[in-house]
Structures are given as C-alpha cells and as structure tokens.
Amino acid sequence: CEEAQPLIEHWEQFQKAVHADSAVKKRQLRICMGSRVYSNGLFQDVLRFFDDHTDLEVTFVTEAGRDFVAGLKDGSVDLALDRLPSEDLSSLQNTLYSCNLVRETQCVLMAKDDPRASRSNISIKDLQGATMISGLENSSEDKTLKEICRKNGVTLKRIFRSDGIETSMNLVRSGKGVALGPKSFANFYHIAAVELTPPADITLKFICLKNSLKRNEILLFRNYLQQTCRKRGLLPEE
C-alpha cells in the first residue's frame, strides 16, 4: 500500500487536471460563409486559424441565399465571409462593419462546351433571351440578377433557382443555363468563366456588427484573414 500511494496521488492529480480542463467554457463563433471562401482556397486558411485557437468552438453556416444581415442583427451568426447584398444598407451603416478580403472579376459562368466559352468577354445584353441559374426567389443573388437585368433591359427566357451551390453549378456544367459569378468558380467547379464587359469586380468581405469587433476572437480572426489574403495576393494593397 505504501508503494502504491504515489501512484494513487498522481492518478488523483491527473483526474483533477482533466476535469478542470473540461470545465472551461469554450467561446463560440458562428460564421456564415459564401461559396467564394471555398473557390479561392480560403477555407483551409480558416481551418488553420481554429487549429491554433483550440479555445474556440466554431459553427459554419453555408446555406445559399441566407440573409446573413438578419442573422447578424438577431445574433444567430457572429460574422459573415461573403459579399454585401445589393440592397440598400444605409439603415445599417452605423452598426455594420465590413472590410475586403478577396477581389475578383465578375464573369458569366457556363458549360465548357458552350459556344460562347471561347470568347474573351461578354456583356449582360448578350444574355437577352438566355436561361439563367440563380438562388432562391428574393435571395440576395436573385435580387442582384433581377436588378442587373432591369438596368440593362434584358429579358430572360427562364430562371432555374436553387438554394445549393452544388446544384446550381451542376446545372451550369450540364448546359442548362448560365450564371453570374466570380472567376475562381471556373477551376473549382470545372466550368467556363467569361469576363463581363464593361469589367466589374466582386468582393468577398469580412462582415460583422461594429460592436462585435470588441470581441478579441473576432478581431484576431479578421486580422488573420486580411494578412493571409494579402500574402496570397488575393487582396491588393489599397
């Protein structure tokens, strides 16, 4: 018994250490992520951040067309990695924070065997009578498409809608229609991307409420992403 006593003491100390570690409440982060995070290879960088910050538990929200602005306002998400919606955000300009991460060229996405795929550029007016692929009705993506068509006097033949990016890109790949999206989608989804003329940019942003930047984990995450994007040449110096 005397010889076993040190072992018992070590075992008790080990149990206390384990219980103390499990009792620490981890901080939560809920991140809404757009498809450009994946097509630009940024998701692996995101994962590396959380590998280095084991005190954080993260939930990724990837629903296509999700109204992340409403999620920020009601607290169901903490931040978003996406583009800002096209609708007027003037009512939130005093509370919403955003900064650029990845700037890309806006393109018309189509099947590789589409006759237009060999062109160097294409205009919105060239899509007169086309079949377009978009997000769910009244989603940010759908509203953007409608506004672009309205401004350019373009009437579409029909629209296929989906709440999943994989389904949308499968429709594009199979030649069922064309879509608007960033150039990075071409290699990632094995489709063709023809640049719009006149040229237009599309920007992946870090978006949160201004008050959220008071949280150290969100500020660290923002700084990390900006630094990473600059190193990889995804974010030109301004």
C-alpha positions as CSV (number, residue, x, y, z in Angstrom):
1,C,0.0,0.0,0.0
2,E,2.8,2.4,0.8
3,E,4.5,1.7,-2.6
4,A,1.1,2.3,-4.4
5,Q,0.5,5.6,-2.6
6,P,2.5,7.8,-5.1
7,L,0.6,6.2,-8.0
8,I,-2.7,7.0,-6.3
9,E,-1.7,10.6,-5.8
10,H,-0.6,11.0,-9.4
11,W,-3.9,9.5,-10.6
12,E,-5.9,11.9,-8.4
13,Q,-3.9,14.9,-9.7
14,F,-4.5,13.7,-13.3
15,Q,-8.2,13.4,-12.8
16,K,-8.4,16.9,-11.3
17,A,-6.5,18.3,-14.3
18,V,-8.8,16.6,-16.8
19,H,-11.9,17.8,-15.0
20,A,-10.6,21.4,-14.7
21,D,-9.9,21.4,-18.5
22,S,-13.3,20.2,-19.4
23,A,-15.0,22.7,-17.1
24,V,-13.5,25.6,-19.1
25,K,-16.3,27.0,-21.2
26,K,-15.2,27.4,-24.8
27,R,-16.1,30.6,-26.7
28,Q,-18.4,30.2,-29.6
29,L,-18.2,31.6,-33.1
30,R,-20.9,31.2,-35.7
31,I,-19.7,32.1,-39.2
32,C,-21.9,32.4,-42.3
33,M,-19.7,31.5,-45.3
34,G,-20.3,32.2,-49.0
35,S,-19.1,29.9,-51.8
36,R,-16.1,32.2,-52.6
37,V,-14.4,31.1,-49.4
38,Y,-14.1,27.6,-51.0
39,S,-13.4,28.6,-54.6
40,N,-10.5,30.8,-53.5
41,G,-9.0,28.1,-51.2
42,L,-9.6,30.3,-48.2
43,F,-11.4,27.6,-46.2
44,Q,-8.1,25.8,-45.4
45,D,-6.7,29.0,-44.0
46,V,-9.8,29.4,-41.9
47,L,-9.3,25.9,-40.5
48,R,-5.7,26.7,-39.7
49,F,-6.8,29.6,-37.5
50,F,-9.1,27.4,-35.5
51,D,-6.4,24.7,-35.2
52,D,-4.3,27.3,-33.5
53,H,-7.2,28.6,-31.3
54,T,-8.5,25.5,-29.5
55,D,-10.3,27.6,-27.0
56,L,-12.8,28.4,-29.7
57,E,-15.7,26.3,-31.0
58,V,-16.9,27.2,-34.4
59,T,-20.1,26.6,-36.4
60,F,-20.1,27.1,-40.1
61,V,-23.4,28.3,-41.7
62,T,-23.3,27.7,-45.5
63,E,-26.9,28.0,-46.6
64,A,-27.0,29.5,-50.1
65,G,-29.0,32.7,-50.2
66,R,-29.2,33.0,-46.4
67,D,-29.9,36.5,-45.2
68,F,-26.8,36.8,-43.0
69,V,-27.5,40.5,-42.3
70,A,-30.7,39.5,-40.4
71,G,-28.6,36.8,-38.7
72,L,-26.1,39.4,-37.5
73,K,-28.9,41.6,-36.2
74,D,-30.6,38.8,-34.3
75,G,-27.4,37.2,-33.1
76,S,-27.8,33.9,-34.8
77,V,-24.5,34.4,-36.6
78,D,-21.4,36.3,-35.3
79,L,-19.9,37.2,-38.7
80,A,-20.1,36.5,-42.4
81,L,-17.5,35.8,-45.1
82,D,-19.5,36.8,-48.2
83,R,-20.3,39.8,-50.4
84,L,-22.5,42.5,-49.2
85,P,-26.1,42.2,-50.5
86,S,-27.0,44.6,-53.3
87,E,-30.0,46.1,-51.5
88,D,-29.6,49.4,-49.6
89,L,-27.8,49.1,-46.3
90,S,-28.0,52.7,-45.3
91,S,-30.1,51.8,-42.3
92,L,-27.2,49.7,-41.0
93,Q,-24.3,51.9,-42.0
94,N,-23.7,53.0,-38.3
95,T,-23.8,49.4,-37.0
96,L,-22.4,47.2,-39.8
97,Y,-18.7,46.7,-40.3
98,S,-17.1,45.2,-43.4
99,C,-13.6,45.0,-45.0
100,N,-12.3,43.5,-48.2
101,L,-10.7,40.0,-48.3
102,V,-10.7,38.8,-51.9
103,R,-11.4,40.9,-55.0
104,E,-12.3,39.1,-58.2
105,T,-13.6,39.7,-61.7
106,Q,-17.3,39.2,-62.3
107,C,-18.0,36.6,-65.0
108,V,-20.7,34.8,-66.9
109,L,-20.4,31.1,-65.9
110,M,-21.3,28.5,-68.5
111,A,-20.6,24.9,-69.6
112,K,-17.1,24.4,-71.2
113,D,-18.7,23.3,-74.4
114,D,-20.9,26.4,-74.7
115,P,-20.1,28.2,-78.0
116,R,-19.6,31.4,-76.0
117,A,-17.0,29.9,-73.8
118,S,-14.1,30.8,-76.1
119,R,-14.9,34.5,-76.1
120,S,-12.7,36.9,-74.2
121,N,-15.6,38.8,-72.8
122,I,-19.4,39.0,-72.8
123,S,-21.9,41.8,-72.0
124,I,-25.1,41.5,-70.0
125,K,-27.0,42.5,-73.1
126,D,-25.7,39.4,-74.8
127,L,-27.8,37.4,-72.3
128,Q,-31.0,38.6,-73.9
129,G,-33.4,35.5,-74.0
130,A,-31.0,33.3,-72.0
131,T,-31.8,30.8,-69.3
132,M,-30.2,31.9,-66.1
133,I,-29.4,30.0,-62.9
134,S,-29.8,31.8,-59.6
135,G,-30.5,31.5,-55.9
136,L,-33.9,31.2,-54.3
137,E,-36.5,33.8,-55.2
138,N,-35.9,37.0,-53.2
139,S,-32.5,35.9,-52.1
140,S,-29.6,38.3,-52.4
141,E,-28.4,36.6,-55.5
142,D,-31.8,36.6,-57.1
143,K,-32.4,40.3,-56.3
144,T,-29.0,41.1,-57.8
145,L,-29.8,39.3,-61.0
146,K,-33.2,40.9,-61.4
147,E,-31.7,44.4,-60.8
148,I,-28.9,43.8,-63.4
149,C,-31.4,42.6,-66.0
150,R,-33.7,45.6,-65.3
151,K,-30.9,48.2,-65.6
152,N,-29.8,46.7,-68.9
153,G,-33.2,46.0,-70.4
154,V,-32.6,42.2,-70.6
155,T,-35.5,39.8,-70.7
156,L,-34.6,36.2,-69.7
157,K,-36.1,33.1,-71.2
158,R,-36.4,31.3,-67.9
159,I,-34.7,31.0,-64.5
160,F,-33.6,27.9,-62.6
161,R,-33.3,28.5,-58.9
162,S,-31.6,26.5,-56.2
163,D,-30.6,27.0,-52.6
164,G,-27.4,24.9,-53.0
165,I,-24.3,26.0,-54.9
166,E,-23.5,22.4,-56.0
167,T,-26.9,22.1,-57.7
168,S,-26.5,25.4,-59.3
169,M,-23.1,24.6,-60.7
170,N,-24.3,21.2,-61.8
171,L,-26.9,22.9,-63.9
172,V,-24.3,25.2,-65.4
173,R,-21.9,22.3,-66.1
174,S,-24.7,20.4,-67.9
175,G,-25.5,23.3,-70.1
176,K,-29.0,24.0,-68.7
177,G,-28.2,27.7,-68.3
178,V,-25.6,30.3,-67.4
179,A,-25.0,32.1,-64.1
180,L,-23.2,35.2,-62.8
181,G,-20.2,34.6,-60.5
182,P,-16.5,35.1,-59.8
183,K,-13.7,33.9,-62.0
184,S,-12.5,31.5,-59.3
185,F,-15.6,29.3,-59.8
186,A,-14.2,28.2,-63.2
187,N,-11.5,25.8,-62.0
188,F,-13.2,24.9,-58.7
189,Y,-16.4,23.8,-60.4
190,H,-15.0,22.7,-63.7
191,I,-16.9,25.2,-65.8
192,A,-16.0,28.1,-68.1
193,A,-16.0,31.7,-66.9
194,V,-16.1,34.6,-69.5
195,E,-15.4,38.1,-68.1
196,L,-18.1,40.7,-68.2
197,T,-17.7,43.8,-70.2
198,P,-17.6,46.5,-69.1
199,P,-15.5,45.0,-66.3
200,A,-17.0,44.5,-62.9
201,D,-15.5,43.4,-59.6
202,I,-17.0,41.1,-57.0
203,T,-15.5,41.3,-53.5
204,L,-15.5,38.7,-50.7
205,K,-15.8,40.6,-47.4
206,F,-15.4,40.1,-43.7
207,I,-18.7,41.4,-42.3
208,C,-19.9,41.8,-38.7
209,L,-21.6,44.3,-36.4
210,K,-19.2,47.1,-35.3
211,N,-19.7,46.2,-31.7
212,S,-18.5,42.6,-32.4
213,L,-15.0,43.9,-33.0
214,K,-14.8,44.4,-29.3
215,R,-14.6,40.6,-29.0
216,N,-10.9,39.6,-29.1
217,E,-11.5,36.4,-31.1
218,I,-13.4,38.2,-33.9
219,L,-10.7,41.0,-34.1
220,L,-7.9,38.3,-34.2
221,F,-9.8,36.4,-36.9
222,R,-10.2,39.5,-39.0
223,N,-6.6,40.5,-38.8
224,Y,-5.5,36.9,-39.6
225,L,-7.7,36.7,-42.7
226,Q,-6.6,40.1,-44.0
227,Q,-2.9,39.2,-43.5
228,T,-3.4,35.8,-45.2
229,C,-5.2,37.3,-48.2
230,R,-2.5,39.9,-48.7
231,K,0.2,37.3,-48.5
232,R,-1.6,35.1,-51.1
233,G,-2.1,38.1,-53.5
234,L,-5.9,37.8,-53.1
235,L,-6.3,41.3,-51.6
236,P,-4.4,44.1,-53.5
237,E,-3.0,46.8,-51.4
238,E,-5.3,49.9,-51.3
